[in-house]
């Protein structure tokens, strides 16, 4: 038996707004990565790498979180964390691959 009214998700308005904002931030981050890969003409190696490592993307995200104190000297700390969260998110790798392919198509025309 649920204490929530019928049709309610239990999310507050603030939580729904935060979720939407987080999704928009993640989409912008994915687009930024895809544009940079397309600019450097590394679409094929990037997609192959992501496809091959898709089954262990969760482990990759955990490795990034573990190495974060050392990575802050090489990449912006928020960039490493965003990438780790992207790998950790279900469907995140698929969205990144799709965005890379779309950026490659735009770059060719």
C-alpha positions in Angstrom: 0.0 0.0 0.0 1.4 3.4 -1.0 1.0 6.5 0.9 1.4 8.6 -2.2 -1.7 9.9 -4.1 -2.5 8.0 -7.3 -0.3 9.2 -10.2 2.3 10.8 -7.9 6.0 9.9 -8.3 6.9 11.2 -4.9 9.3 13.7 -6.4 9.0 17.3 -5.2 9.0 20.1 -7.7 12.5 21.0 -6.7 13.8 17.5 -7.3 12.1 17.4 -10.7 13.8 20.7 -11.7 17.2 19.5 -10.4 16.8 16.3 -12.4 16.0 18.2 -15.6 18.9 20.6 -15.0 21.3 17.7 -14.3 20.2 16.0 -17.6 20.7 19.2 -19.5 24.2 19.6 -18.0 25.0 16.0 -18.9 23.8 16.5 -22.5 25.9 19.6 -22.8 28.9 17.7 -21.5 28.3 14.9 -23.9 28.0 17.3 -26.8 31.3 19.0 -25.8 33.1 15.7 -25.8 31.6 14.7 -29.1 32.5 18.0 -30.8 36.1 17.7 -29.6 36.4 14.1 -30.8 34.9 15.1 -34.2 37.2 18.2 -34.5 40.2 15.9 -34.0 38.8 13.4 -36.4 39.0 10.5 -33.9 35.4 9.4 -34.3 36.2 5.8 -35.3 38.8 5.0 -32.6 36.6 6.7 -29.9 33.4 4.7 -30.9 35.4 1.5 -31.1 37.0 2.1 -27.7 33.6 2.8 -26.1 31.9 -0.2 -27.8 34.7 -2.5 -26.7 34.7 -1.3 -23.1 30.9 -0.9 -22.7 30.6 -4.0 -20.5 33.1 -2.7 -18.1 32.2 1.0 -18.2 31.1 0.8 -14.5 34.6 -0.3 -13.5 36.0 2.5 -15.6 33.9 5.0 -13.8 35.0 3.6 -10.4 38.7 3.8 -11.5 38.2 7.5 -12.5 36.6 8.2 -9.1 39.5 6.4 -7.4 42.2 8.3 -9.4 40.4 11.7 -9.1 42.9 13.2 -6.7 45.7 12.5 -9.2 43.6 13.4 -12.3 43.0 16.9 -11.0 46.5 17.8 -12.1 45.8 16.8 -15.7 42.1 17.5 -16.3 39.6 19.8 -14.6 38.2 18.0 -11.5 34.6 18.5 -12.6 35.4 17.1 -16.0 36.7 13.8 -14.6 33.8 13.5 -12.3 31.2 14.3 -15.0 32.8 11.7 -17.3 32.8 9.1 -14.5 29.2 9.8 -13.8 28.4 9.5 -17.5 30.1 6.0 -17.6 28.2 5.1 -14.4 24.8 6.1 -15.8 22.8 3.4 -17.6 22.7 4.4 -21.3 25.4 7.0 -20.9 27.8 5.3 -23.2 25.1 4.8 -25.8 24.2 8.5 -25.6 27.9 9.4 -26.0 28.4 7.1 -29.0 25.3 8.5 -30.7 26.4 12.1 -30.0 29.9 11.3 -31.5 28.3 9.8 -34.6 26.0 12.9 -35.0 29.0 15.3 -34.5 31.0 13.4 -37.1 28.1 13.7 -39.6 27.8 17.4 -39.0 31.6 17.8 -39.2 31.7 16.1 -42.7 29.1 18.4 -44.2 
